[in-house]
Amino acid sequence: MTSVASSLAPTRAVPHARNARDRRDVSASTSAFDAASCALSGGIAACASHSLSVPLDVIKTRLQVEKFEDERVLSVAREISKRDGVVALTAGWEQTFVGYGVQGALKYGGFEALKSAAGEAGTSVGLVTLMACAASAEVVGSAFLTPLEQIRIKTVSDAAYANDGFVEAATRFAAEPGGGAASVLESLPVIYSKMLPYTVVQLVSYDVFTRAFADAGGDIALTRPVSAFAAGVSASLASQPGDTLLSVVNKGTREIEGGDATVAVKTSPLAIAAELGPMGLMTGWRARLAHITSIVFVQLLVYDAVKDLLASS
């Protein structure tokens, strides 16, 4: 693969087509194989990369919803382990494994399918077309991811979910007031504010970097890792405000004291964003920078490796 934009799909030898109809059939078959291959590769890569970084995700989420005297990553990890045990650093791993596995398949597979449908397969895709394909694929992927990401955040930040397994947490989420399908629909705009910048910047920047290195005659063994690292940094910073907003929104109700009573109220995402402001929305960016950069780095390299393997088989 020279770049995400120009060649997401693996190269596969196809039989000679004897007439126009045969050529169309072969082209459709190849496109279907390419999309399926990208979906499988993306699912494996996203599942592996996000699952391996769960402890960093826990630290980042706790930083966004709690106060720590020392906000350095290792210090927060030690404090969480001291308070809740080392196992607390693995909270939400089941939701991460399932959610991002499917989201990765939909993201990469959908991205390739949309490019092929646009008639751009095998050619260099324009920036606007590339961004539109990436965003459209992520809209579908995030729709599946949203409830699992909401439950993951609750298992990390809500004590009521602390001892729940995958099924128990899902059942609790569906049954609680304001939870279930209504909560998912309400949270979709918030998770899109995180995932759309993340995916678009990740795929587009990786394409730009790899294409630039290829034009300069760089060795693919070096340019892929460098490009993946740069894409990770870019995607992390671009999606940080949405990630903070998602964590705060899914933390739960906020307590407002008035007179002799304390009332729990649910604040709208827009009100939360306005209250946090630009600096507040970047809370935890250092921990998340390491977290997301490691995810994207591993994800893109695993994706390329699996896809290359499928293409050669």
Backbone bond lengths (Angstrom), bond angles and torsions (degrees), N, CA, C in turn:
res aa  C-N    CA-C-N  psi(-1)  N-CA   C-N-CA  omega(-1)  CA-C   N-CA-C  phi
1 M - - - 1.456 - - 1.509 109.05 -
2 T 1.321 117.01 121.92 1.445 120.36 178.74 1.513 111.38 -79.26
3 S 1.335 116.48 -33.34 1.461 121.12 176.09 1.509 109.12 -166.14
4 V 1.327 115.62 163.06 1.460 119.08 177.84 1.509 110.50 -63.36
5 A 1.314 116.71 -41.88 1.454 119.31 -175.00 1.504 112.94 -70.15
6 S 1.328 117.32 -40.68 1.455 119.85 -171.79 1.503 113.82 -90.95
7 S 1.346 118.36 -20.94 1.467 117.89 -175.55 1.507 112.04 -157.56
8 L 1.330 117.85 62.40 1.461 120.10 175.22 1.508 110.99 -66.47
9 A 1.311 117.49 -36.34 1.454 120.94 -174.21 1.510 111.47 -81.92
10 P 1.353 118.82 143.60 1.445 121.95 178.91 1.517 111.32 -71.56
11 T 1.335 115.31 151.54 1.458 120.60 177.65 1.516 109.13 -83.72
12 R 1.346 116.68 131.34 1.457 120.53 -179.08 1.520 108.65 -138.33
13 A 1.300 115.35 134.86 1.452 120.13 178.17 1.518 110.14 -68.56
14 V 1.360 117.18 136.74 1.452 120.78 179.69 1.517 108.38 -125.63
15 P 1.342 117.79 151.43 1.451 120.78 -179.26 1.516 111.54 -67.16
16 H 1.351 116.63 155.47 1.455 122.24 179.30 1.533 110.04 -65.65
17 A 1.333 116.34 129.85 1.454 120.65 179.84 1.518 109.12 -88.53
18 R 1.353 117.83 128.63 1.466 121.45 -174.34 1.522 112.97 -82.57
19 N 1.312 117.87 -21.91 1.446 120.03 179.05 1.522 109.52 -150.36
20 A 1.339 115.12 178.98 1.462 119.29 -175.38 1.522 111.99 -60.67
21 R 1.331 116.82 -40.98 1.465 119.74 -179.30 1.519 110.70 -64.58
22 D 1.339 116.98 -41.71 1.457 120.20 178.03 1.528 109.96 -61.41
23 R 1.336 117.39 -40.67 1.455 120.39 -178.72 1.525 111.06 -64.42
24 R 1.345 116.12 -40.08 1.457 118.88 177.28 1.522 111.57 -64.39
25 D 1.345 116.38 -41.38 1.463 120.33 179.52 1.522 110.95 -63.45
26 V 1.350 116.00 -43.11 1.466 120.57 179.94 1.525 110.34 -64.28
27 S 1.354 115.40 -42.03 1.468 119.92 -179.89 1.520 111.22 -62.93
28 A 1.335 117.33 -43.22 1.463 121.09 179.33 1.519 110.67 -64.73
29 S 1.346 116.30 -41.10 1.462 120.63 179.74 1.521 111.08 -64.61
30 T 1.335 115.69 -41.71 1.459 120.24 179.84 1.522 110.76 -66.14
31 S 1.340 117.46 -41.93 1.458 121.31 179.23 1.523 111.01 -62.49
32 A 1.336 116.62 -40.70 1.466 120.85 178.47 1.523 110.35 -64.15
33 F 1.346 115.80 -42.38 1.467 119.93 178.07 1.520 110.37 -63.01
34 D 1.342 116.43 -43.70 1.455 120.85 -179.27 1.525 111.00 -60.27
35 A 1.336 117.15 -47.24 1.459 120.86 -178.81 1.522 111.06 -64.52
36 A 1.337 117.31 -42.23 1.464 121.07 179.22 1.523 110.89 -65.14
37 S 1.334 116.23 -40.21 1.459 120.85 178.65 1.520 111.12 -64.13
38 C 1.342 116.30 -42.99 1.460 120.60 178.69 1.527 110.68 -65.99
39 A 1.330 117.33 -38.87 1.459 121.19 178.98 1.524 110.98 -63.24
40 L 1.335 116.81 -46.30 1.462 120.61 179.36 1.525 110.64 -64.25
41 S 1.329 116.55 -45.16 1.463 120.66 179.90 1.527 110.77 -63.17
42 G 1.341 116.54 -43.21 1.457 120.40 179.87 1.515 112.78 -66.15
43 G 1.349 116.61 -39.13 1.460 119.72 177.99 1.517 112.19 -62.97
44 I 1.336 116.22 -44.82 1.473 121.08 179.03 1.519 110.23 -63.89
45 A 1.337 116.62 -45.46 1.463 121.08 -176.61 1.521 111.86 -65.90
46 A 1.340 117.80 -45.21 1.463 121.18 -178.67 1.525 110.99 -67.45
47 C 1.323 115.95 -41.98 1.465 120.61 179.21 1.529 110.70 -60.72
48 A 1.341 116.24 -47.25 1.466 121.16 -178.24 1.528 111.24 -65.88
49 S 1.331 116.91 -47.31 1.466 120.29 -174.10 1.525 112.00 -67.96
50 H 1.319 118.16 -43.64 1.464 120.41 -179.17 1.524 111.31 -71.90
51 S 1.319 117.72 -36.61 1.467 120.36 -178.96 1.526 111.44 -66.98
52 L 1.336 116.52 -39.33 1.461 120.19 -179.28 1.529 112.40 -66.98
53 S 1.327 116.90 -23.36 1.462 119.88 -175.85 1.526 112.97 -103.27
54 V 1.325 118.03 16.80 1.472 121.20 -178.78 1.537 112.45 -55.03
55 P 1.341 121.12 -44.68 1.471 119.00 179.83 1.529 113.12 -57.67
56 L 1.327 117.63 -39.95 1.460 120.30 177.06 1.527 111.01 -65.78
57 D 1.333 116.37 -35.67 1.459 120.52 178.43 1.524 110.56 -66.00
58 V 1.325 116.63 -39.85 1.469 121.05 177.41 1.526 110.30 -62.02
59 I 1.328 116.67 -46.28 1.463 121.32 179.95 1.525 110.52 -60.56
60 K 1.327 116.19 -45.99 1.463 120.93 -179.43 1.520 111.41 -61.46
61 T 1.337 117.06 -45.17 1.462 121.01 -178.92 1.521 111.48 -65.55
62 R 1.330 117.32 -42.45 1.465 120.33 179.32 1.530 110.91 -64.71
63 L 1.332 117.56 -36.16 1.462 120.96 177.18 1.529 111.54 -63.01
64 Q 1.336 115.36 -33.38 1.455 120.06 -177.20 1.523 113.54 -77.82
65 V 1.328 117.41 -22.70 1.469 119.95 -175.30 1.530 113.40 -118.17
66 E 1.337 118.17 -3.82 1.454 121.64 179.37 1.524 110.21 -133.50
67 K 1.311 115.82 167.17 1.457 121.56 177.02 1.530 109.74 -104.69
68 F 1.329 116.48 131.42 1.455 122.39 176.34 1.521 108.30 -125.70
69 E 1.315 115.89 136.99 1.466 119.95 -179.38 1.519 110.75 -63.72
70 D 1.307 116.73 -42.98 1.466 122.42 177.84 1.528 107.22 -113.64
71 E 1.330 117.48 112.92 1.461 121.23 -173.84 1.528 113.63 -93.97
72 R 1.315 117.93 12.42 1.459 119.75 173.92 1.526 109.70 -69.74
73 V 1.330 115.44 146.55 1.465 120.72 -171.61 1.526 112.44 -55.49
74 L 1.308 117.53 -49.94 1.469 120.49 -177.56 1.526 111.52 -66.49
75 S 1.306 116.35 -36.07 1.463 119.82 178.89 1.522 111.03 -66.31
76 V 1.342 116.60 -41.88 1.469 120.14 177.62 1.524 110.38 -64.57
77 A 1.329 117.00 -40.66 1.466 120.31 178.40 1.522 111.15 -60.46
78 R 1.331 116.58 -42.09 1.467 119.80 178.64 1.522 111.07 -66.05
79 E 1.327 116.95 -39.44 1.461 120.34 -179.43 1.523 111.24 -66.92
80 I 1.331 117.15 -41.64 1.471 120.44 177.77 1.522 110.32 -62.59
81 S 1.325 116.52 -44.14 1.466 121.15 179.41 1.524 110.85 -62.44
82 K 1.331 116.42 -38.38 1.463 120.81 -179.99 1.522 111.02 -67.97
83 R 1.344 116.25 -41.45 1.466 120.54 -177.88 1.520 112.52 -73.65
84 D 1.339 115.83 -48.33 1.464 120.78 -167.72 1.524 114.86 -119.93
85 G 1.317 117.97 0.47 1.454 120.66 -177.20 1.533 111.29 91.47
86 V 1.323 116.01 156.70 1.468 121.74 -177.03 1.525 110.97 -61.46
87 V 1.338 116.92 -32.99 1.464 120.52 -177.91 1.527 112.00 -60.99
88 A 1.337 117.23 -21.66 1.466 120.10 179.30 1.522 111.67 -62.99
89 L 1.318 117.74 -23.37 1.469 121.81 179.31 1.527 112.32 -73.73
90 T 1.329 117.15 -7.54 1.473 120.51 177.50 1.522 111.85 -108.20
91 A 1.335 117.36 8.90 1.468 120.88 -177.12 1.526 110.93 -58.24
92 G 1.329 115.51 135.45 1.457 121.06 176.72 1.516 115.64 82.05
93 W 1.335 117.94 12.54 1.468 118.56 -175.60 1.525 111.87 -68.05
94 E 1.343 118.59 -32.76 1.468 119.55 -179.73 1.526 111.42 -65.75
95 Q 1.340 116.25 -43.72 1.463 119.72 178.07 1.532 111.06 -64.03
96 T 1.317 115.89 -36.98 1.464 120.51 177.59 1.519 110.84 -65.14
97 F 1.316 117.07 -45.39 1.468 122.45 -177.51 1.519 111.28 -60.22
98 V 1.320 115.75 -50.84 1.469 120.16 -177.55 1.527 111.18 -73.56
99 G 1.329 116.14 -48.97 1.454 120.55 -174.62 1.512 113.74 -60.73
100 Y 1.319 116.75 -49.14 1.459 119.29 -176.71 1.521 112.35 -79.19
101 G 1.346 117.03 -22.55 1.463 118.40 173.92 1.518 111.41 -63.06
102 V 1.336 115.76 -47.97 1.471 120.07 178.81 1.525 110.90 -71.04
103 Q 1.325 116.70 -41.77 1.465 119.79 179.57 1.529 111.36 -60.59
104 G 1.325 117.32 -39.74 1.463 120.50 178.67 1.519 111.98 -65.03
105 A 1.337 116.43 -40.03 1.469 120.03 178.37 1.520 110.71 -64.10
106 L 1.325 116.44 -43.46 1.466 120.22 179.98 1.524 111.20 -68.73
107 K 1.327 116.82 -37.41 1.463 120.71 -178.17 1.525 111.54 -66.21
108 Y 1.319 116.66 -55.35 1.468 119.64 -176.42 1.524 111.89 -73.62
109 G 1.340 116.62 -42.23 1.458 119.35 178.57 1.515 111.90 -65.38
110 G 1.343 116.08 -42.82 1.449 119.89 178.55 1.512 112.24 -66.22
111 F 1.312 116.88 -37.67 1.461 122.07 178.23 1.529 110.84 -59.12
112 E 1.329 115.69 -47.46 1.472 119.74 179.82 1.524 111.29 -67.40
113 A 1.328 117.55 -42.44 1.463 120.75 -179.39 1.527 111.47 -62.33
114 L 1.325 116.61 -41.45 1.457 120.41 179.93 1.533 111.21 -67.74
115 K 1.306 116.97 -38.54 1.467 119.38 177.14 1.522 110.90 -63.45
116 S 1.329 116.38 -42.22 1.467 120.73 178.79 1.524 110.65 -64.32
117 A 1.334 116.75 -41.78 1.455 120.49 179.70 1.522 112.09 -64.62
118 A 1.340 115.10 -28.52 1.461 119.88 179.04 1.521 111.95 -80.22
119 G 1.340 116.71 -2.30 1.454 121.24 178.89 1.497 114.34 78.33
120 E 1.361 116.25 22.02 1.456 119.78 -175.81 1.525 112.92 -106.21
121 A 1.342 117.60 2.77 1.464 120.30 -174.61 1.517 110.89 -57.95
122 G 1.330 116.18 134.35 1.444 121.95 176.07 1.518 113.73 81.02
123 T 1.327 118.32 1.47 1.459 121.21 179.79 1.523 109.31 -123.07
124 S 1.317 115.63 170.47 1.453 120.45 177.70 1.522 109.11 -76.64
125 V 1.328 116.51 120.97 1.460 121.78 -175.16 1.525 109.41 -85.71
126 G 1.337 116.43 137.13 1.450 120.98 176.70 1.514 111.73 -63.59
127 L 1.314 116.52 155.19 1.460 121.68 -174.88 1.524 112.00 -59.76
128 V 1.329 117.43 -45.89 1.465 120.73 -178.26 1.526 110.57 -65.09
129 T 1.343 117.03 -43.16 1.467 120.53 178.40 1.520 110.83 -62.72
130 L 1.321 116.20 -43.12 1.460 121.43 179.14 1.523 111.17 -60.63
131 M 1.331 116.91 -45.43 1.463 120.64 179.70 1.526 111.21 -64.35
132 A 1.333 116.44 -40.12 1.467 120.06 179.85 1.524 111.16 -65.67
133 C 1.329 117.10 -41.46 1.476 120.62 178.83 1.522 111.01 -64.77
134 A 1.334 116.94 -43.74 1.461 120.97 -179.81 1.524 110.84 -64.00
135 A 1.339 116.81 -44.81 1.462 120.68 -178.99 1.529 111.26 -65.17
136 S 1.325 117.05 -42.10 1.471 120.91 -178.82 1.527 110.98 -64.15
137 A 1.334 117.23 -42.76 1.463 120.91 178.75 1.525 110.63 -63.92
138 E 1.330 116.44 -38.07 1.464 120.27 -178.79 1.524 111.79 -70.92
139 V 1.317 117.98 -31.38 1.471 120.90 177.00 1.529 109.56 -57.02
140 V 1.334 116.72 -43.39 1.464 121.11 179.50 1.525 110.62 -71.12
141 G 1.346 116.35 -46.03 1.456 119.98 -178.79 1.514 112.76 -61.15
142 S 1.322 116.91 -41.73 1.466 120.79 -178.40 1.524 112.56 -70.26
143 A 1.331 116.89 -27.52 1.461 119.49 177.62 1.529 110.21 -62.01
144 F 1.332 116.99 -36.03 1.458 120.62 176.41 1.524 110.88 -77.71
145 L 1.316 116.24 -37.33 1.461 121.14 -175.72 1.525 113.38 -70.55
146 T 1.329 117.93 -32.18 1.456 122.44 -169.87 1.534 114.96 -51.19
147 P 1.340 120.72 -53.97 1.467 117.99 -178.56 1.528 113.00 -62.89
148 L 1.318 117.12 -36.40 1.465 119.75 -179.86 1.523 111.36 -70.64
149 E 1.327 117.10 -34.76 1.465 120.00 176.74 1.535 110.39 -69.91
150 Q 1.322 117.29 -37.54 1.460 120.02 175.95 1.532 110.92 -61.62
151 I 1.329 116.04 -44.66 1.467 120.29 -179.59 1.519 110.16 -66.35
152 R 1.330 117.21 -39.30 1.477 120.37 178.52 1.522 110.91 -58.62
153 I 1.333 116.65 -45.99 1.459 120.40 -178.99 1.521 110.24 -62.49
154 K 1.321 117.13 -39.42 1.462 120.44 179.47 1.533 111.75 -66.96
155 T 1.334 117.44 -36.45 1.467 118.89 178.63 1.526 111.26 -67.19
156 V 1.334 116.43 -24.80 1.464 120.86 179.25 1.523 111.42 -85.93
157 S 1.347 117.50 -39.67 1.467 120.70 -169.35 1.521 115.63 -110.73
158 D 1.338 118.55 -11.50 1.462 121.69 -176.81 1.534 109.16 -112.54
159 A 1.322 115.90 117.80 1.467 120.83 -176.89 1.523 112.61 -59.87
160 A 1.329 118.16 -27.74 1.461 121.44 -179.18 1.528 111.66 -63.76
161 Y 1.335 117.08 -23.89 1.470 121.90 -178.34 1.536 112.63 -98.39
162 A 1.310 116.86 -0.38 1.462 121.14 -169.06 1.525 114.22 -55.55
163 N 1.321 117.63 -39.16 1.462 120.31 -175.30 1.527 113.18 -105.21
164 D 1.332 116.98 11.75 1.463 120.97 -177.85 1.529 111.86 -83.22
165 G 1.341 115.35 140.66 1.450 120.72 169.54 1.515 109.71 -83.92
166 F 1.329 116.51 -171.91 1.468 121.39 -175.97 1.524 111.83 -59.19
167 V 1.329 116.94 -51.43 1.463 121.07 -177.12 1.524 111.00 -69.08
168 E 1.336 116.75 -42.58 1.460 119.78 -179.11 1.527 111.41 -62.39
169 A 1.339 116.89 -42.20 1.466 120.24 179.77 1.527 111.21 -65.16
170 A 1.334 116.17 -40.84 1.468 119.75 178.87 1.523 110.87 -64.72
171 T 1.325 116.67 -41.14 1.466 121.23 179.06 1.523 111.23 -64.63
172 R 1.337 116.02 -43.31 1.463 120.28 179.18 1.531 110.35 -62.96
173 F 1.327 116.49 -43.02 1.464 121.63 -178.93 1.528 110.84 -62.49
174 A 1.338 116.55 -42.92 1.464 120.84 -178.94 1.524 112.28 -67.70
175 A 1.347 116.39 -30.10 1.464 120.55 -174.31 1.517 114.06 -91.01
176 E 1.335 118.13 -21.82 1.457 119.00 -174.00 1.526 111.67 -73.07
177 P 1.325 117.91 151.55 1.477 121.33 179.34 1.528 110.99 -57.60
178 G 1.313 116.08 129.96 1.458 120.19 -179.81 1.505 113.77 80.00
179 G 1.331 117.93 5.13 1.456 121.22 -179.35 1.514 111.65 -97.75
180 G 1.325 116.87 -161.06 1.455 121.76 176.38 1.512 113.46 67.79
181 A 1.346 115.27 -149.59 1.465 121.41 -174.01 1.522 112.51 -60.50
182 A 1.330 117.04 -38.15 1.466 120.09 -179.67 1.522 111.01 -62.24
183 S 1.320 115.99 -40.63 1.455 120.40 179.46 1.520 111.40 -68.02
184 V 1.337 116.20 -37.94 1.469 120.42 178.83 1.526 110.59 -62.32
185 L 1.322 116.27 -47.81 1.464 120.17 179.79 1.524 111.18 -62.23
186 E 1.312 115.98 -38.93 1.462 120.20 179.20 1.527 111.74 -67.25
187 S 1.330 116.14 -32.93 1.462 120.41 -175.69 1.529 113.97 -87.67
188 L 1.335 117.68 -12.72 1.460 119.43 -178.24 1.534 112.92 -55.15
189 P 1.333 119.60 -47.48 1.467 118.08 178.69 1.525 112.89 -58.88
190 V 1.342 116.10 -35.23 1.468 119.74 -178.95 1.517 110.58 -69.64
191 I 1.329 117.23 -44.68 1.459 118.92 -179.08 1.531 110.85 -70.35
192 Y 1.340 116.82 -30.21 1.462 119.16 174.31 1.524 110.67 -64.90
193 S 1.339 117.08 -33.92 1.466 120.05 179.09 1.526 111.16 -64.54
194 K 1.326 116.17 -21.56 1.459 120.75 176.22 1.525 111.54 -93.45
195 M 1.342 116.87 -50.31 1.459 120.90 -168.47 1.528 113.87 -78.68
196 L 1.336 118.34 -32.99 1.464 118.76 179.37 1.528 112.02 -65.34
197 P 1.341 119.78 -48.89 1.468 118.04 174.91 1.526 112.56 -61.35
198 Y 1.333 116.01 -38.10 1.465 120.24 -179.41 1.528 111.51 -59.89
199 T 1.322 116.78 -51.51 1.463 120.65 -176.22 1.526 112.21 -70.96
200 V 1.319 116.70 -46.31 1.468 119.91 -178.29 1.527 110.87 -61.43
201 V 1.332 116.90 -47.44 1.467 119.80 -179.25 1.526 110.81 -67.87
202 Q 1.328 117.16 -39.23 1.469 120.27 179.27 1.523 111.30 -58.91
203 L 1.336 116.75 -53.93 1.463 120.37 -175.32 1.524 112.58 -71.47
204 V 1.319 116.63 -41.69 1.465 119.43 -178.21 1.523 111.52 -69.17
205 S 1.335 117.06 -44.55 1.464 118.92 -179.48 1.527 111.01 -65.94
206 Y 1.338 116.78 -38.06 1.467 118.98 177.66 1.522 110.39 -61.86
207 D 1.323 116.35 -40.36 1.464 120.15 177.81 1.518 111.38 -63.66
208 V 1.330 116.23 -45.91 1.465 120.44 -178.25 1.523 110.73 -62.61
209 F 1.328 116.68 -45.93 1.462 120.50 -177.71 1.531 111.58 -65.87
210 T 1.330 117.35 -46.40 1.466 119.36 -178.48 1.526 111.64 -66.70
211 R 1.333 115.51 -36.47 1.470 118.68 178.80 1.529 110.32 -66.46
212 A 1.331 116.61 -41.16 1.464 120.10 179.88 1.525 111.00 -64.39
213 F 1.343 116.24 -42.60 1.460 119.76 178.73 1.528 111.37 -66.30
214 A 1.335 116.32 -38.59 1.465 120.14 178.89 1.525 110.87 -64.39
215 D 1.336 116.61 -40.99 1.465 120.33 178.31 1.525 111.29 -64.11
216 A 1.342 115.21 -28.88 1.460 119.61 179.51 1.528 112.18 -85.55
217 G 1.338 116.43 0.42 1.462 120.59 178.73 1.507 114.82 79.34
218 G 1.322 117.13 25.32 1.458 120.36 -179.01 1.516 113.51 -72.79
219 D 1.332 116.42 155.45 1.461 123.17 178.77 1.527 108.72 -77.82
220 I 1.338 117.21 128.27 1.458 121.51 -176.66 1.525 112.70 -59.81
221 A 1.342 116.88 -29.13 1.464 120.36 179.12 1.524 111.32 -65.38
222 L 1.310 117.10 -24.47 1.461 121.72 178.15 1.521 111.61 -99.61
223 T 1.331 116.80 -38.86 1.466 119.80 -173.88 1.518 112.95 -70.06
224 R 1.321 118.35 -34.04 1.466 119.85 178.21 1.527 112.10 -61.85
225 P 1.355 119.39 -51.39 1.469 119.02 179.00 1.525 113.03 -62.55
226 V 1.328 117.63 -41.43 1.467 120.34 -179.73 1.532 110.10 -63.86
227 S 1.325 116.02 -43.66 1.467 120.34 179.97 1.526 111.14 -65.77
228 A 1.329 117.03 -39.92 1.464 121.21 178.90 1.523 110.97 -63.52
229 F 1.327 116.73 -40.65 1.466 120.66 178.78 1.529 110.36 -64.30
230 A 1.329 117.01 -46.65 1.463 120.78 179.94 1.528 111.06 -63.23
231 A 1.334 117.34 -38.89 1.460 120.99 178.25 1.524 110.89 -64.66
232 G 1.320 116.86 -36.40 1.459 120.94 178.96 1.513 112.41 -64.98
233 V 1.317 116.69 -45.16 1.462 120.83 178.27 1.533 110.26 -61.44
234 S 1.322 116.54 -45.86 1.468 121.34 -178.50 1.529 111.66 -63.36
235 A 1.341 116.47 -45.44 1.456 120.73 -178.34 1.524 111.49 -66.44
236 S 1.321 117.29 -36.03 1.460 121.07 179.88 1.521 111.16 -63.85
237 L 1.311 117.41 -49.08 1.461 120.93 -177.81 1.533 111.53 -67.76
238 A 1.334 116.82 -37.67 1.467 120.31 -178.33 1.524 112.20 -66.64
239 S 1.329 117.11 -33.34 1.467 120.67 -175.28 1.522 113.84 -101.06
240 Q 1.336 118.26 3.08 1.460 120.85 -177.36 1.530 113.76 -60.82
241 P 1.349 120.64 -47.14 1.473 119.34 179.93 1.529 112.62 -57.21
242 G 1.327 117.19 -43.88 1.458 120.46 179.38 1.510 112.14 -65.26
243 D 1.330 117.20 -34.47 1.458 120.88 -179.99 1.531 111.12 -68.26
244 T 1.325 116.77 -43.23 1.466 120.27 177.18 1.518 110.78 -62.40
245 L 1.317 116.22 -45.14 1.466 120.68 179.42 1.520 111.12 -59.89
246 L 1.337 117.05 -42.14 1.459 121.48 179.29 1.517 111.42 -62.05
247 S 1.323 116.94 -43.17 1.465 120.34 -179.34 1.523 111.78 -65.14
248 V 1.333 116.81 -43.72 1.468 120.31 -178.42 1.527 110.83 -68.58
249 V 1.322 117.52 -42.16 1.465 121.13 179.75 1.522 110.95 -61.38
250 N 1.334 116.79 -41.18 1.466 120.58 -176.07 1.524 113.46 -87.79
251 K 1.327 116.79 0.86 1.464 119.35 175.49 1.518 110.41 -65.08
252 G 1.353 115.83 -32.97 1.465 119.80 179.51 1.517 110.99 126.36
253 T 1.319 115.95 -158.74 1.462 120.69 -178.75 1.520 110.57 -76.07
254 R 1.315 116.14 160.00 1.450 122.36 177.38 1.521 108.41 -113.23
255 E 1.313 116.88 144.75 1.461 120.34 -178.84 1.526 110.22 -95.48
256 I 1.339 114.66 127.42 1.464 120.58 178.67 1.522 107.82 -117.62
257 E 1.306 116.55 122.70 1.458 120.72 -179.23 1.521 110.43 -86.87
258 G 1.334 115.35 133.56 1.460 119.95 177.90 1.512 109.45 -147.07
259 G 1.312 117.83 114.81 1.463 120.86 -178.30 1.510 110.36 65.03
260 D 1.338 115.75 -126.17 1.454 120.85 -179.70 1.521 112.16 -96.23
261 A 1.336 117.58 1.84 1.465 120.23 -175.13 1.522 111.06 -117.46
262 T 1.321 114.30 153.01 1.461 121.52 173.99 1.512 107.22 -118.56
263 V 1.325 117.14 119.88 1.451 121.88 -174.46 1.523 110.18 -112.66
264 A 1.338 116.57 132.56 1.465 121.35 177.47 1.524 108.88 -87.30
265 V 1.303 116.62 124.40 1.460 120.65 -179.77 1.519 109.69 -128.16
266 K 1.336 114.84 152.98 1.458 120.75 178.05 1.522 107.85 -103.55
267 T 1.323 116.50 122.92 1.449 121.60 -176.05 1.514 110.04 -96.33
268 S 1.327 117.05 141.77 1.461 120.91 -178.79 1.531 110.53 -71.09
269 P 1.346 117.48 153.23 1.469 120.84 178.78 1.523 112.96 -57.01
270 L 1.332 117.57 -40.77 1.461 120.42 -179.40 1.527 111.14 -64.56
271 A 1.331 116.33 -39.81 1.463 120.15 178.86 1.529 110.57 -66.61
272 I 1.329 116.11 -39.49 1.466 120.37 177.99 1.518 110.58 -63.98
273 A 1.341 116.37 -44.54 1.468 120.64 -179.77 1.526 110.57 -62.02
274 A 1.331 116.40 -41.63 1.461 120.29 179.71 1.520 111.13 -66.01
275 E 1.339 116.35 -38.74 1.461 120.37 179.89 1.529 111.68 -68.79
276 L 1.324 116.81 -40.40 1.464 120.58 -179.45 1.526 111.57 -69.42
277 G 1.332 116.21 -40.99 1.454 119.99 -177.74 1.523 111.84 74.58
278 P 1.333 117.91 173.92 1.472 121.69 -177.13 1.526 113.47 -56.76
279 M 1.316 117.68 -44.02 1.464 120.16 -178.90 1.524 111.41 -69.40
280 G 1.334 116.35 -41.31 1.459 119.81 179.68 1.511 112.60 -64.23
281 L 1.335 117.34 -34.27 1.458 120.88 179.17 1.529 112.10 -69.89
282 M 1.321 116.90 -14.86 1.469 120.46 177.64 1.530 111.70 -95.73
283 T 1.347 117.30 11.17 1.461 121.52 179.71 1.530 111.10 -57.70
284 G 1.322 116.17 132.59 1.461 121.00 178.84 1.520 114.36 79.27
285 W 1.335 117.77 14.68 1.472 119.26 -174.12 1.522 112.37 -66.42
286 R 1.332 116.88 -29.65 1.467 118.43 -179.62 1.525 110.84 -67.04
287 A 1.351 115.80 -47.99 1.470 119.30 178.47 1.513 110.48 -63.90
288 R 1.340 116.48 -39.32 1.461 119.56 -178.50 1.524 111.87 -72.59
289 L 1.334 117.41 -29.17 1.462 120.25 178.11 1.530 110.00 -60.72
290 A 1.333 116.22 -45.74 1.464 119.79 176.69 1.523 110.79 -65.53
291 H 1.340 115.51 -40.28 1.455 121.44 -178.20 1.527 111.70 -63.59
292 I 1.338 117.73 -54.44 1.455 121.53 -175.38 1.523 112.02 -71.87
293 T 1.334 117.01 -37.92 1.468 118.92 178.02 1.519 110.92 -61.03
294 S 1.337 116.79 -41.55 1.466 119.56 178.48 1.525 111.19 -66.10
295 I 1.347 116.50 -38.56 1.465 120.71 178.59 1.522 110.84 -62.29
296 V 1.327 116.47 -52.71 1.461 120.81 -175.89 1.527 110.59 -65.45
297 F 1.314 117.25 -40.53 1.459 121.42 179.49 1.527 110.71 -58.72
298 V 1.331 115.84 -53.05 1.467 120.17 179.70 1.525 110.58 -65.02
299 Q 1.330 116.33 -43.07 1.460 120.58 -175.68 1.524 112.85 -60.43
300 L 1.319 117.29 -47.89 1.463 120.36 -177.40 1.529 111.73 -68.15
301 L 1.323 116.88 -38.04 1.462 119.16 179.79 1.531 111.27 -71.28
302 V 1.333 117.15 -40.51 1.466 119.80 176.69 1.522 110.15 -66.10
303 Y 1.326 116.36 -41.27 1.466 121.21 178.33 1.527 110.65 -57.29
304 D 1.322 117.06 -50.03 1.464 120.83 179.21 1.526 111.51 -61.19
305 A 1.341 116.57 -42.64 1.461 120.49 -177.42 1.530 111.49 -64.99
306 V 1.341 117.00 -45.73 1.468 120.22 -179.80 1.518 110.60 -65.83
307 K 1.318 116.26 -42.31 1.459 120.76 -178.96 1.525 111.65 -64.86
308 D 1.335 116.32 -40.79 1.467 120.56 176.53 1.538 111.11 -63.41
309 L 1.335 115.25 -38.83 1.458 120.38 178.62 1.523 111.04 -64.41
310 L 1.330 116.82 -43.71 1.466 120.54 178.37 1.517 111.08 -64.74
311 A 1.322 117.36 -36.59 1.454 121.07 -178.91 1.525 112.04 -67.71
312 S 1.340 115.94 -30.90 1.458 119.69 -177.48 1.524 113.21 -87.28
313 S 1.339 116.58 -10.64 1.474 119.83 -176.78 1.514 111.90 -87.84
